[in-house]
């Protein structure tokens, strides 16, 4: 990626102050506070892209403070100042993402593209008013409606390679709904979301000029540092082994054996991709107009066997987890633990099934200069150590940022010209 000269954003300018007509337009980003979103903030800012982020306040922090914590983290990591994104306090599950008329006018004047990255990773949800339907389907409808009202014509969407459901064989990048069965509701919602987006394109009688879809497989930590802020997929099995070691003596259990006990075939493979690579490819594609209007499989060319995952779990917990005392009267064996937690892990069994092969032709055409980093055992152990050291999210890897001024948390800030 190119590293343009960085400017500074004013944290308190009211939205009524317009950018000069010659100023570059901003990209509107959803899902900015998630793992991938935080990396997209970093990479797009480093590429010199003006950003506006749609963020909801949490119970602990206002929207602007959540974004500030992310930018401060990257400034400390990179050792350089970064511009501040414009923060729009909204909720993508509400009509027009709960942006008032002033905020919508600002988006219409200052944004030209939208990158919809927000998603719920909930696997099961029978109630379509609950997750994952509320965020992944209703949220996509509201973001599309916001794009329509504000005149945004180029729509980028982060989906998942697992829209393929339970298919086998080779899955092509242009395929969506081919009558496949699904392993969980998350996969169903992502197919519905993609379908809604394609229906909004001019080719289908809609208003979007282009719809660009990015389909990563299972996102894991940073390939260089192991850094992560979410603990799904690979980390679910690691947490399983980490918890087990508090009830058994080190050396009496086996990671591959544990996976076998819960019905995982060790010769099966899973496709994991590091978050830094996924972000780099998406940021490059967003900055490349000729890449618009295409679907990209952001998948690893060398998936991991479940035997490798099992050996990682065993090696990581034996190196980094605190094991039980041999004198502990509550010690248990593998079978007890597998029987006890088997029902809790049932939700992951469909996720841990053997993956199909993912065609990567489109991705190779635009990002051959960004090869996916190999996921060897040293890299995986770095990710595992980070997860265990941070107690799988109980210890936040982000510092709590000081709250920005009240104006910054309620109004868009505007770039100085």
C-alpha positions in Angstrom: 0.0 0.0 0.0 1.1 3.6 -0.4 1.7 5.7 2.6 0.5 9.2 1.8 1.4 12.3 3.8 -0.9 12.4 6.9 -3.1 15.4 7.7 -5.0 16.2 10.9 -8.8 16.3 11.5 -10.3 19.0 13.8 -12.1 17.2 16.6 -14.8 19.8 17.2 -15.7 21.5 14.0 -19.5 21.5 13.4 -21.0 19.6 10.5 -22.2 22.9 8.9 -18.6 23.7 8.0 -18.0 22.3 4.5 -14.9 20.9 3.1 -13.4 22.7 0.1 -14.8 21.3 -3.1 -11.3 20.1 -4.0 -11.0 18.0 -0.8 -11.1 14.2 -1.3 -14.3 12.6 -0.3 -14.6 10.3 2.7 -15.3 6.6 2.9 -18.1 5.8 5.3 -17.2 2.6 7.4 -19.4 0.5 9.6 -18.1 -2.1 12.1 -15.1 0.1 12.8 -14.7 -1.0 16.4 -14.4 -4.8 15.6 -11.2 -6.6 15.0 -11.2 -6.2 11.2 -12.7 -2.7 11.5 -9.8 -1.5 13.6 -7.3 -2.7 11.1 -9.3 -1.1 8.3 -9.1 2.2 10.1 -5.3 1.8 10.3 -4.7 0.8 6.7 -7.1 3.2 5.1 -5.7 6.2 7.2 -2.2 5.1 6.3 -3.3 5.1 2.7 -4.4 8.7 3.1 -8.1 8.0 2.8 -10.5 10.3 4.6 -12.8 8.3 6.8 -16.2 8.6 8.5 -17.2 5.9 10.8 -20.7 4.9 11.9 -20.4 3.7 15.5 -22.8 3.1 18.4 -22.0 4.2 21.9 -21.5 1.3 24.3 -22.5 1.1 28.0 -19.0 2.1 29.0 -17.9 4.6 26.3 -19.4 7.1 23.9 -18.9 6.4 20.2 -16.1 8.9 19.7 -14.2 7.6 22.7 -14.4 4.0 21.3 -12.9 5.2 18.0 -10.3 7.4 19.8 -9.0 4.3 21.7 -8.4 2.5 18.4 -6.6 5.4 16.8 -4.4 6.0 19.9 -3.5 2.3 19.9 -2.3 2.5 16.3 -0.4 5.7 17.0 1.4 4.0 19.8 2.1 0.9 17.8 3.3 2.8 14.7 5.0 5.6 16.5 3.3 8.3 14.3 0.3 10.6 14.4 -2.8 9.6 12.5 -5.8 11.7 11.4 -9.1 11.3 13.2 -12.0 9.8 11.4 -15.3 11.7 11.4 -17.5 9.9 14.0 -21.2 9.5 13.4 -23.0 8.2 16.4 -25.6 5.8 15.0 -27.2 2.4 15.1 -27.3 0.4 11.9 -30.3 -1.7 13.1 -32.5 1.5 13.3 -34.2 3.4 10.4 -31.5 5.3 8.4 -29.0 4.0 11.0 -30.4 6.5 13.5 -28.6 9.5 11.8 -30.4 12.8 12.0 -31.0 15.1 9.1 -27.8 17.1 9.7 -25.7 14.0 9.8 -27.3 12.6 6.7 -26.7 15.9 4.8 -23.1 15.7 5.9 -22.7 12.2 4.5 -24.4 13.2 1.3 -21.9 16.2 0.9 -18.7 14.5 2.1 -18.8 10.8 1.4 -18.7 8.9 -1.9 -18.4 5.3 -0.9 -19.6 3.0 1.9 -17.8 0.0 3.3 -20.2 -2.1 5.3 -18.1 -4.2 7.7 -20.4 -4.6 10.7 -21.7 -8.1 11.4 -23.0 -10.4 14.1 -21.1 -13.6 14.5 -23.9 -15.3 16.4 -24.4 -18.8 14.9 -28.0 -19.6 15.8 -31.1 -17.4 16.0 -34.6 -18.6 15.4 -36.0 -15.1 16.0 -35.5 -12.9 13.0 -35.8 -9.9 15.3 -32.7 -11.1 17.2 -29.1 -11.8 16.3 -27.6 -12.7 13.8 -30.6 -11.6 11.7 -31.0 -8.1 13.3 -27.5 -7.0 12.4 -26.7 -9.0 9.3 -30.0 -8.6 7.5 -31.9 -5.7 9.0 -28.7 -3.8 9.5 -27.8 -4.3 5.8 -31.2 -3.1 4.8 -30.8 0.1 6.8 -27.3 0.7 5.6 -28.5 0.3 2.0 -31.4 2.8 2.7 -28.9 5.2 4.1 -26.7 4.9 1.0 -29.8 5.4 -1.2 -30.9 8.6 0.6 -27.4 10.1 0.8 -26.5 9.3 -2.8 -23.7 6.8 -2.2 -23.3 4.8 -5.4 -20.4 2.5 -4.6 -21.0 -0.1 -1.9 -18.4 -2.4 -0.4 -19.5 -5.3 1.8 -17.6 -7.7 4.0 -19.4 -11.0 3.8 -17.9 -14.5 4.5 -16.6 -17.4 2.5 -19.1 -19.6 4.4 -22.0 -18.4 2.3 -21.1 -21.6 0.6 -22.8 -23.5 3.5 -22.3 -27.2 3.4 -21.0 -27.4 -0.1 -18.1 -29.5 -1.1 -15.7 -29.3 -4.1 -14.7 -26.0 -5.6 -16.6 -22.9 -4.7 -16.4 -20.1 -7.2 -16.2 -16.4 -6.2 -19.3 -15.4 -8.3 -21.6 -18.0 -6.8 -24.1 -17.1 -4.1 -27.3 -19.2 -3.7 -27.0 -22.4 -5.6 -29.5 -24.3 -3.4 -26.8 -25.2 -0.8 -27.7 -26.4 2.8 -26.3 -24.3 5.6 -24.5 -25.2 8.8 -25.9 -22.3 10.9 -28.0 -19.2 10.8 -25.0 -16.9 10.5 -24.3 -18.4 7.0 -28.0 -17.9 6.0 -28.0 -14.2 7.1 -24.8 -13.5 5.1 -26.4 -15.0 1.9 -29.5 -12.8 2.5 -27.3 -9.7 3.0 -25.4 -10.3 -0.3 -28.7 -10.9 -2.1 -30.1 -7.6 -0.8 -26.9 -5.7 -1.9 -27.0 -7.2 -5.4 -30.7 -6.4 -5.8 -29.8 -2.7 -5.1 -27.5 -2.4 -8.1 -28.5 -0.6 -11.2 -28.2 -3.9 -13.1 -31.0 -5.2 -11.0 -33.1 -2.0 -11.2 -31.6 -0.4 -8.1 -29.5 2.7 -7.3 -26.0 1.4 -6.7 -23.4 1.7 -9.5 -21.2 -1.0 -8.0 -21.4 -3.6 -5.3 -18.1 -5.2 -4.2 -18.1 -8.2 -1.9 -15.3 -9.4 0.2 -15.5 -13.0 1.6 -12.9 -13.8 4.2 -12.7 -17.2 5.7 -12.1 -17.5 9.5 -10.2 -14.4 10.6 -7.6 -14.9 13.3 -5.0 -12.6 14.9 -2.2 -10.5 13.4 0.4 -12.6 11.5 3.2 -10.5 13.0 2.2 -9.8 16.5 -0.7 -12.2 17.3 -2.9 -9.3 18.3 -6.6 -9.8 18.3 -9.7 -8.4 20.0 -12.2 -11.2 19.2 -12.0 -14.9 20.1 -14.0 -17.0 17.7 -13.1 -19.8 15.4 -9.6 -21.0 16.1 -9.7 -19.5 19.6 -12.8 -21.4 20.6 -10.9 -24.7 20.5 -7.9 -23.0 22.2 -10.2 -21.8 25.1 -11.6 -25.3 25.3 -8.0 -26.7 25.9 -7.1 -23.8 28.2 -10.1 -24.4 30.4 -9.4 -28.2 30.5 -5.9 -27.7 31.8 -7.4 -26.2 35.0 -9.0 -29.6 35.7 -6.3 -32.1 34.5 -2.6 -32.6 35.1 -0.3 -31.3 32.3 0.8 -34.1 30.0 -2.3 -36.3 30.6 -4.3 -34.9 27.7 -3.9 -34.5 24.0 -5.2 -31.7 21.8 -5.9 -33.9 18.8 -7.5 -36.5 21.1 -9.8 -33.8 22.5 -11.0 -32.7 19.0 -11.6 -36.3 18.2 -13.7 -36.8 21.3 -16.1 -34.0 20.2 -16.3 -35.5 16.7 -13.8 -33.5 14.7 -12.1 -35.5 12.0 -8.4 -34.7 12.2 -7.8 -35.0 8.5 -10.3 -32.3 7.8 -9.0 -28.8 7.0 -10.1 -25.3 8.0 -9.3 -22.1 6.3 -7.9 -19.4 8.6 -6.6 -16.0 7.5 -4.7 -13.3 9.5 -6.6 -10.1 10.1 -3.7 -7.9 8.9 -3.8 -9.6 5.5 -7.6 -9.4 5.1 -7.5 -5.7 5.9 -4.6 -5.0 3.5 -6.4 -6.6 0.6 -9.7 -4.9 1.3 -8.0 -1.5 1.8 -6.2 -2.0 -1.5 -9.4 -2.9 -3.3 -11.3 0.0 -1.9 -8.5 2.3 -3.2 -8.6 0.7 -6.6 -11.6 1.8 -8.7 -11.1 -1.0 -11.2 -11.6 -3.5 -8.5 -15.2 -2.4 -7.9 -18.2 -4.6 -8.7 -16.5 -8.0 -8.1 -16.6 -10.7 -5.4 -13.4 -11.7 -3.8 -12.6 -14.9 -1.8 -10.1 -13.7 0.9 -9.1 -17.2 1.8 -5.8 -18.9 2.6 -4.2 -21.0 -0.2 -2.9 -23.5 2.4 -5.7 -24.4 4.9 -4.8 -26.0 8.2 -5.6 -29.6 9.1 -7.6 -30.2 12.3 -4.7 -32.3 13.5 -2.5 -29.2 13.3 -5.1 -27.2 15.2 -5.2 -29.9 17.8 -1.4 -29.9 18.2 -1.5 -26.1 18.5 -4.0 -26.3 21.3 -1.9 -28.9 23.2 1.4 -27.1 22.7 -0.1 -23.6 23.5 -1.9 -24.6 26.7 1.1 -26.6 28.0 3.4 -23.6 27.4 1.2 -20.7 28.5 -1.8 -22.0 30.6 -1.7 -22.6 34.3 -2.3 -26.3 34.9 -4.0 -28.0 37.7 -2.2 -29.4 40.8 -1.8 -33.2 40.9 -3.2 -33.0 44.4 -6.4 -31.3 43.4 -9.4 -33.5 44.5 -11.5 -32.1 41.6 -9.2 -33.4 38.8 -11.0 -34.9 35.8 -10.1 -36.9 32.7 -10.5 -36.1 29.1 -13.7 -38.1 28.6 -15.5 -36.3 31.5 -14.5 -32.9 30.1 -15.6 -33.8 26.6 -18.9 -35.1 27.8 -19.5 -32.1 30.0 -18.6 -29.4 27.4 -19.7 -31.3 24.3 -23.1 -29.7 24.4 -21.6 -26.3 24.8 -19.3 -26.9 21.8 -22.1 -28.3 19.7 -22.7 -24.9 18.1 -19.1 -25.0 16.8 -19.3 -28.5 15.3 -20.8 -27.4 12.0 -18.2 -24.7 11.9 -15.4 -27.2 12.4 -16.5 -29.3 9.5 -14.2 -29.9 6.5 -14.0 -26.9 4.2 -14.4 -26.9 0.5 -11.8 -25.4 -1.9 -12.3 -21.7 -2.5 -11.5 -20.3 -5.9 -9.3 -17.2 -5.6 -9.0 -16.0 -9.2 -10.4 -12.5 -8.6 -8.4 -12.0 -5.5 -5.2 -13.1 -7.2 -5.9 -10.7 -10.1 -6.0 -7.6 -7.9 -3.7 -8.6 -4.9 -0.9 -10.8 -6.2 1.5 -8.3 -4.6 -0.1 -9.1 -1.2 0.5 -12.8 -0.6 -1.3 -14.3 2.3 1.3 -14.9 5.1 1.9 -18.6 6.0 0.3 -19.8 9.2 3.1 -22.0 10.6 3.3 -23.2 14.2 5.4 -20.2 15.4 2.8 -17.7 14.0 0.0 -19.7 15.5 1.7 -20.0 18.8 2.1 -16.2 18.9 -1.6 -15.8 18.4 -2.4 -18.4 21.0 -0.1 -16.8 23.6 -1.8 -13.4 23.0 -5.2 -15.0 23.5 -4.2 -16.7 26.7 -2.3 -13.7 28.1 -5.4 -11.6 27.6 -7.7 -14.3 29.0 -9.7 -14.5 25.8 -10.9 -11.0 25.9 -11.4 -10.5 29.7 -8.3 -8.3 29.6 -8.8 -5.8 26.8 -5.8 -5.2 24.5 -7.0 -1.6 24.0 -6.5 1.2 26.5 -9.5 3.2 27.5 -9.1 6.6 25.7 -9.9 9.8 27.4 -13.3 11.0 26.2 -13.1 13.5 23.4 -14.9 16.8 23.6 -18.8 16.6 23.7 -19.0 18.1 20.3 -16.8 15.3 18.8 -19.1 12.6 20.2 -22.3 14.0 18.8 -21.3 15.8 15.6 -19.2 14.9 12.6 -15.8 16.5 12.7 -14.5 18.0 9.5 -11.0 18.0 8.0 -9.1 21.2 7.8 -8.5 22.3 4.3 
